[in-house]
Amino acid sequence: MAKVAFIGAGSLGFTRGLVRDLLTFPRLEDATIALMDIDEERLNFAKRAVERIIKEGDYPAKVEATLNRKEALEGADAVLCTILEGGVQVWRYDIEIPKHFGVDINVGDTRGPSGIFRALRTIPVMLDICKDMEKYCPKGILLNYTNPMAMLCRAMQRETSIQVTGLCHSVQGTAAMLARWIGAPTSEIDYLCAGINHQAWYLRYEWKGQDAYPLIHEAVAKPEIYKEEIVRNELLLHLNYYVTESSGHNSEYNWWFRKRPDLIEKYCTHGTGWNPGVYAYILKEYLRREDEWEKDVEAWFEKPINLKRGNEYASRIINAYLGGESYEFNGNVPNTGLITNLPDNACVEVPVLVNRRGFNPIYVGALPPQLAALNNISIAVEEMAVEGALTGDPLKIFHAIAYDPLTASVLSLAEIKDMVKAMFEKNREYLGYFKDFK
């Protein structure tokens, strides 16, 4: 009988959806679902939701809820992590402090100054989870959904013996978007996608075995499609390959789109899901959710629920690891020669085959040089940030942010140092393991 542990089970929408998916597999229908969160009220809501799914699906599964992480992890075959270290009132300064200094960030959960400080708050917690897993469920796999994906996975894969991979929706989401643009059923699409998280590239994209890139170019030439993803479409037009994750995210990872107000107006304001006005909306919505989440959740209990399996990776991965059908997905793993022109052991996002042996990454080879160049810059920044987090050295964090492409295109070194000092000061409660930054 399988045991699946949810760390951060108070992420209610995610927990509900994934438990629904897990229980649709015959070898998982009698699983023990162990829910853990530090917020007892949210945890109780999660337990009620899982109990409802079990009852309405008539599954022989059982659910446990605990505030004790070690209890949840004891004997787990798989662990899913969806934590957020520090709430909205901390996260907002990851965006607002750089903005004050002139660095216009609009998502900030992956890399750059915002993603780095999010990583610094989260890496110690993730490593503690891994240490507990080494003691209480050493053969369990860890599936991470928490951002910043690459830096967190790099720290865990460097410091623990646990099999860890990071899962992101952007690969299958973008593949489906491109299929829609060219009028193809997703079931007839095949692709090879590799790079790093939120900056992986469709090296091949085929419809019925034929190269579909000419069709993608035809689609992007249409104004209505160009405007859907302006930044990513510009990257395609100039770098020749399509990138994962949204235009709002990708506008932050380079020098080309956000360093001047006129560029933000041209590329980032119209027709993209993350424009300058969206941050204010998201902040307002997150704050509303903190105040009204109970009402939102109670409304779910009054509605019919669909028990059909969704498209999330995790349930299929767990089923394969526990002896079901092998499954291929794009995961975040160490670069053990998988992408030959990216650094060894850096966290890369490549196809992975999972079976009872665990995660089996698939060799990709060399990326086209223009793609590898951009990935290598991001990796260099992330490597310095992870090293700084593991050693408590604030100078390494300053150096990481100094080489962030967007930050460097806007600020001088002295200005970057002042910004980093301000961000350390605002995060003092969470970053006591760092030496003073002078």
Secondary structure, 3 states (H helix, E strand, C coil): CCEEEEECCCCHHHHHHHHHHHCCCHHHCCCEEEEECCCHHHHHHHHHHHHHHHHHHCCCCEEEEECCHHHHHCCCCEEEECCCCCCHHHHHHHHHHHHHHCCCCCCCCCCHHHHHHHHHHHHHHHHHHHHHHHHHCCCCEEEECCCCHHHHHHHHHHHCCCEEEECCCHHHHHHHHHHHHHCCCHHHEEEEEEEECCEEEEEEEEECCEECHHHHHHHHCCHHHHHHHHHHHHHHHHHCCCECCCHHHHCCCCCCCCCCHHHHHHHHCCCCCCCCCHHHHHHHHHHHHHHHHHHHHHHHHCCCCCCCCCCCHHHHHHHHHCCCCCEEEEEEEECCCCECCCCCCCEEEEEEEEECCEEEECCCECCCHHHHHHHHHHHHHHHHHHHHHHHCCHHHHHHHHHCCHHHHHHCCHHHHHHHHHHHHHHCCCCCCCCCCCC
